[in-house]
């Protein structure tokens, strides 16, 4: 199973020498890892909702960036939970010929919420498990007229990312990652105020 850090480091290696790359993100662990592992030296090359908690932001933001900057290589780093909120915008990208690449850090969970539940709520997991397989994101991408790739091992990672970036089409790379991987630093919630 892949480590999310490996996915982002490989993506950085493939795109780091280019100054036309713009990254967008959804919200969650993948957002934090993207901030930690992707080097964005150009102004306006990292588009995220920050701490506003806007799950589903990544794909529509990527489509908007591509419309505004048609010559840019636009890559959305998304999680499987965020992606399911706005995946239908793949249709917009395909129909309007606005090719973006979506790299899914698919850990089969709402990862950030799972991490909180594990660390601060005695592993009482509730409504956070999604599975790696449902839906099949590569097939979903193809149903929208896009290219789809499923990656489960490091050997498959670089070829899939390279093919997605070179395709000239909207593409989804489903990188199936370790659900146990944590994102740090992380601060515990404040205790409730005493009355």
C-alpha positions in Angstrom: 0.0 0.0 0.0 1.3 3.5 -0.9 2.3 6.2 1.6 0.7 9.5 0.7 4.1 11.2 1.2 5.5 9.0 -1.6 2.7 10.0 -4.0 3.4 13.7 -3.4 7.2 13.4 -3.5 6.9 11.5 -6.9 4.6 14.1 -8.2 7.0 16.9 -7.1 9.9 15.1 -8.9 7.8 14.9 -12.1 6.7 18.6 -12.0 9.3 20.4 -10.0 11.3 21.7 -12.9 8.3 23.3 -14.5 7.0 26.8 -13.7 3.6 26.3 -15.3 2.1 24.0 -12.6 -0.8 25.1 -10.4 -1.9 22.8 -7.6 -5.4 22.9 -6.0 -6.6 20.9 -3.0 -9.6 19.7 -1.2 -9.7 19.7 2.6 -8.2 17.2 5.0 -5.0 15.2 5.4 -4.2 15.4 1.7 -4.3 19.2 1.9 -1.8 19.2 4.7 0.5 16.7 3.0 0.3 18.8 -0.2 1.4 21.9 1.8 4.2 20.0 3.3 5.6 18.1 0.3 4.9 20.3 -2.8 7.2 23.2 -3.6 5.3 26.1 -5.0 7.8 28.8 -5.9 5.6 30.8 -8.3 2.9 33.2 -7.1 -0.7 31.8 -7.3 0.6 28.3 -7.8 -1.2 26.7 -4.8 -4.9 27.2 -4.6 -6.7 25.9 -1.5 -9.5 27.0 0.8 -7.1 27.0 3.7 -8.7 26.4 7.1 -12.2 27.1 5.9 -13.0 23.4 5.8 -14.5 23.5 2.3 -14.6 19.8 1.4 -15.1 19.4 -2.4 -13.2 22.6 -3.2 -10.3 21.0 -5.2 -11.9 19.8 -8.4 -14.1 22.9 -9.2 -11.1 25.1 -8.2 -8.9 23.2 -10.7 -11.5 23.6 -13.5 -11.6 27.4 -12.7 -7.9 27.7 -12.7 -7.6 25.9 -16.0 -10.3 28.2 -17.5 -8.3 31.2 -16.3 -4.9 29.9 -17.2 -5.4 27.5 -20.2 -1.6 27.0 -20.7 -1.0 25.9 -17.1 -0.7 22.3 -16.0 -3.4 22.1 -13.3 -3.2 19.4 -10.7 -5.8 18.8 -8.0 -4.6 16.9 -4.9 -7.8 15.5 -3.4 -9.0 12.9 -0.9 -11.5 10.3 -1.7 -14.1 11.9 0.6 -13.7 15.4 -0.9 -13.6 14.0 -4.4 -17.0 12.4 -4.0 -18.6 15.7 -3.2 -17.8 17.4 -6.5 -16.6 14.6 -8.8 -19.4 15.5 -11.3 -17.3 18.5 -12.3 -15.2 16.1 -14.3 -18.0 16.4 -16.8 -17.4 20.1 -17.0 -13.7 19.7 -17.4 -14.2 17.1 -20.2 -17.0 18.9 -22.1 -15.4 22.3 -21.9 -12.0 20.9 -22.9 -10.3 22.1 -19.7 -7.9 19.2 -18.9 -6.9 18.8 -15.3 -5.2 16.0 -13.5 -6.7 14.8 -10.2 -4.4 12.9 -7.9 -6.5 11.1 -5.3 -4.9 10.3 -2.0 -7.3 7.5 -1.5 -7.0 6.1 2.0 -10.6 4.7 2.1 -11.6 7.0 4.9 -12.5 10.6 5.8 -8.9 10.6 6.9 -8.6 13.7 9.0 -11.8 12.9 10.9 -10.6 9.3 11.4 -7.3 10.6 12.8 -9.2 12.8 15.3 -11.4 9.9 16.3 -8.5 7.6 16.8 -6.3 10.0 18.7 -8.8 11.9 20.8 -11.9 9.7 21.0 -10.5 6.3 21.9 -10.8 5.0 18.3 -14.6 5.3 18.3 -14.9 5.5 14.5 -18.2 6.7 13.3 -19.3 7.5 9.7 -15.8 7.8 8.4 -15.0 4.6 6.5 -15.4 4.8 2.8 -13.4 1.8 1.4 -10.7 1.9 -1.3 -12.9 0.2 -3.9 -16.3 1.9 -4.0 -16.6 3.7 -6.2 -13.9 2.6 -8.7 -12.5 6.1 -9.4 -10.7 5.1 -12.6 -13.9 3.7 -14.1 -15.8 6.8 -12.8 -13.3 9.0 -14.6 -13.8 7.1 -17.8 -17.6 7.3 -17.5 -17.1 11.1 -17.5 -15.0 10.9 -20.7 -11.7 11.2 -18.8 -8.6 9.0 -18.4 -8.5 6.9 -15.2 -5.6 5.2 -13.5 -5.6 2.9 -10.4 -2.3 2.8 -8.5 -1.6 0.3 -5.6 2.2 0.0 -5.7 5.2 2.3 -5.9 6.2 0.6 -9.2 2.8 1.7 -10.8 3.0 5.2 -9.4 5.4 7.1 -11.7 4.2 5.5 -14.9 0.5 6.4 -14.0 1.4 10.0 -13.1 3.5 10.4 -16.2 0.7 9.1 -18.4 -1.9 11.3 -16.7 0.2 14.4 -17.1 1.0 13.6 -20.8 -2.5 12.6 -21.8 -3.8 16.1 -22.7 -7.1 15.0 -21.1 -8.7 15.3 -17.8 -7.3 12.4 -15.8 -7.9 10.8 -12.4 -5.1 8.9 -10.7 -6.5 6.8 -7.8 -3.5 6.4 -5.5 -4.6 3.8 -2.9 -2.8 4.8 0.3 -2.3 3.5 3.8 -5.3 4.4 6.0 -3.2 4.2 9.1 -0.9 7.1 8.0 -1.2 10.2 10.2 -0.7 13.8 9.3 1.3 15.8 11.8 1.7 18.3 13.5 -1.7 18.1 15.0 -3.1 19.7 18.2 -5.6 18.2 20.5 -9.0 19.9 20.9 -9.3 22.4 23.7 -11.0 21.0 26.8 -14.5 22.2 27.4 -14.7 25.3 29.6 -15.4 24.7 33.2 -18.6 26.1 34.6 
